[in-house]
Amino acid sequence: MNNILNNFDNNYFYIDEYCSILIPIFRYIRNLVTNDDLVNYVNKILKYNQSLNDKLSFYSFLIDEVKIDMNKYYALYLNYTFALKEFYRNSQIIKETQIESELSTHKFKIEYDNLKEKYHLDILTSCYNRLILKEINEEIVEDDTAVLYFDIDNLKTVNDKYGHYVGDLYIQTFANELLKHFKFPAKCIRYGGDEFVVIHPNTNDAEIKNNVKALEKSCAKIKKLGGYDLSISSSNGYYFGDGINKYKDIISKADAKMYLAKKEKKQNN
């Protein structure tokens, strides 16, 4: 096998001829070599061979037959999904919206979604991180979806006075309260250091106000953190979609309302 692969480097123009026999050879030797070896062989082959059908054949062999570890070979799984999408687009069999449905029936889709969600989680707070927004920023926000923007009050003061360990605890505690009061189907996202965005579909103004009020009451009950006398509060603003504006626009509007609320709070104090 190594001789064949080494030959690719010198005679890569023969690769299409080799590809027709390689998967049967792989099946024959799969118990004689490691999964790492098989993945390396495939990567070397695909370095020269850009045939979409061959890509799908090799990826399918590794995923469906060899059952390679998804966590270890996450990039390969992603390449497989991209190749599937490209295949369907090129063949014009189904529309883009149907591609996702086709992929959802694939054996590793549940594992893929779980892993994808893991990579979208903020380690400190267990909220989503802002990477998830990159996938939806350009989508239109429906009129029954609320976007809330929260900014934790006085985090800089806490960091300066008590240190970043207590500052992290301050953020974690607020995030825990946020997750308690905005549950599925809402998504709580850590947008920045002390800023959070909540996307809440299928809701209304009364429900949002009740949830925000409950969150504020819950935070007000906290009197100690890290052994220090500390309370938690936040400023917020929210905005509903209108079926016209995109998420990035609605988030900006919610941010602006939060800023006004924070400014008003400082003036009143």
N, C-alpha and C positions, 0 to 999 in steps of 0.2 A: 504493500500500500504506500509506504514512504517513497519507494522508487517511482511509483506512478505520480504521486503528488509532486515530487521533486522534478519530474519530467514536465509538469505544467509550467514551471518557471522558465524552462528553455523552449518549450513547444506549446505555448498556450493556445495556438491556433487549432490544436487537435482536441480542445477540451469538450466540444460538443459531441465528438465521437466517444470520448471516455464516459460522458455523463450517462449515456444510455445503459451502461453496464455497472455503474458505481453503486447504485442503491442495492441491487442484488448482492454485490460483493459486501457492502456494509452489513446486510442482514446475515451473511455468512460469518463475518468476523466480529459481530457485535458483542459476543460473549468472551472474546479473546482480547479485547481492548477496553479502555475506560470510556466513560461518557465524555470526559474532557477530550480524549483523542478524537472521538467521533465529531464533536463540535468543532474542533480545530480542523479536521479534514474538510467538513462542510464549508467552514469559513474560507478556507484556502481555495476550494472549488469555486465558490461564489465570488471570490475576488476577481476571477476572470470571466465567469459565465453570468451574463446579465439577463438570461432568458427567464421570464416571469414564471413560466410553467415549471422549469427546473427548480427555481427558488422554492415554489410551493411544494414540490415533491420532496425536496431535501428537508425543508422545515417540518412538513407533515410527518416525515419519517422520524425525525428527532423528537417531536412533541407527542405524536400519537402512538408510535411503536416503542421507541426507546424510553419515552416518558421522562425526559430530562427535568431536573429541578427548576421550577419556575423562578424561585427566588434567586438562584445562582445565575440563571441565564435570562434574566428579565428583558434585556435588550433584544435577544433573539425572538422572544415572544412578541415584542412590539413590532419587530421587522416582519414577522409573519402576518400580523393583523394589517400592516401597511400593504404588504404584498397582496393579501386577499382583497383589500379595497381597490387597489390598482387593477387587479384582474377583473373585478366586476365593472369598474368604470370603463376599461378598455373594451370589454366584450359587450358593453351596453345591454347587459341582461336585465339589470334592475336599477332603479333610481337610488340616489344617495340615501334617502330615508329608509330604503329597504335593506341597504347594506348592513346597517347596525342590527336590524332584525336577524339577518342571516348570521352575523357574527355571534349574536346572543345565543344561538343554538350550538355553538362550538363547545367542545368538551371543557376547554380551559377558561371559558368566559367568566364563570363565577370566581375562579381563582384569580383571574386577571383583574376583575373589579375589586376584589378584596385587597390585592396587592397595590393597585392604583390608589385606592382609598388610603392605604397605609402611607404611601408616599405623599399624600396630600394632607397629612395630619401634622399639626404643630407639636413638637416634642414637649414643650413646657406646659401647654394648656390642654392638650387633647382636642382642641378645636381644629377645624380645617386651617391650613395655611393659605396664603394669598395665591398660591399656584392654581388653586381651583378656579379662581376668578378669570384666569387667562382663557379658560375653556368657554366661559359664558359672557365675557365682556361685551362681545358684539351681538349678543342675542337680545331680542326685544323683551321687555318686561311686561307681563300681562297685568291687567288692571286689578286683579285680585291678589297681587303679590306685593308685599311690603319689603322695603329695604331700610334697615335701621343702621345707624352709625353711632357707636359708643366710643367715648374717650374717658379713660379712668382719670379721676382728679388726683392731683398732687403726687404723681409717681416720682417726679424729679426730686421733690422734697424728701420723699421716703428714701430714695436711693442715696441722696446726699447725707441724710441724717443717720440712717440705720444700716446702709450698705446694700449692695445689689442682691445679696441672698434674701434679705427681707423684701426687697423690691420685687424679686421673682415670686416670692410667696404672695405678695400683694396682687400681682397679676394673676397667679394661679387661682387664688381665692375668688377673685371677681369672675374669672372664666368659669369656675365651677357653678357659681350662682347663675351665670348667663345660660349655661347648658341645662340647668334645672328648670328654668322658666321659658326657654325656647327649645322645645323638643321637636323631634321629627313630625312633620316634614321640613321644619325650619333647619337651616344650616348656619351654624355659628362659626365665624371665620376670624382668625387673628390677622388683622390687616396690617398692623405695624407693631411697634413696641408696646404701646398702651392703648391701641385703637383696635376696635372690633367691628365687624360688619355682620349683620344677621339678615339672611334672605328667608323670608317667610311667605310661601305660597298659600293659596286657598284660605285667605284670612280677611279680616275687615278692620276698620278703624277702632271699633270698640274692643275687640280682642287684643289688638296691639297696645292700646292704652292700659288695659287691665294687666297685661304681661309686664309692661314697663313699670307700672306702679308696684306690682308684686316684687319685681326685681329690686327696686329701690328700697322697699320695706325690708326685704331679706338682707340686703347689704347693710342697712342701718343697724341691724341687730348684732353685727360683728363688732366687737369692742377690743379684741386683742389679736395680735398677729406676731408670731415669732417671739413671744414673751414681752412684747411692747404694747402699750395702749395705743391702738390704731383702729380707726374706722375706715370704711371704704365707701366711696361714692363715685358717681360718674355723670357725665353730661351726655345727652343723646339728641338725636334728631332722626326723623324717619320720613320716608316719601313713598307713595304708592306708584306702581307702574301705570302706564296709560295706553299700552298696546302700540306705542309709537317709539318711545325712547328706549335706548339700549341700557344694559346694566351699568356700563361705565358712566353714563349720563345720570342715571338715577342715584348711583352711589355718590356722585359729586353733589347732587342736590341735597341728599341726606346729610352729607358732610357739612354743607353750608348751613343747614338748619341746626346741626349740632354745635357748630362754631358760635352761632348767635346765642344759643342756649347757654353755652359756657361763658360767653362774654357777659350776658345778663346776670348769671349767677355770681360772677366776680364783682360786678357793680353793686349787687344787693348785699354782698358780704362786706 
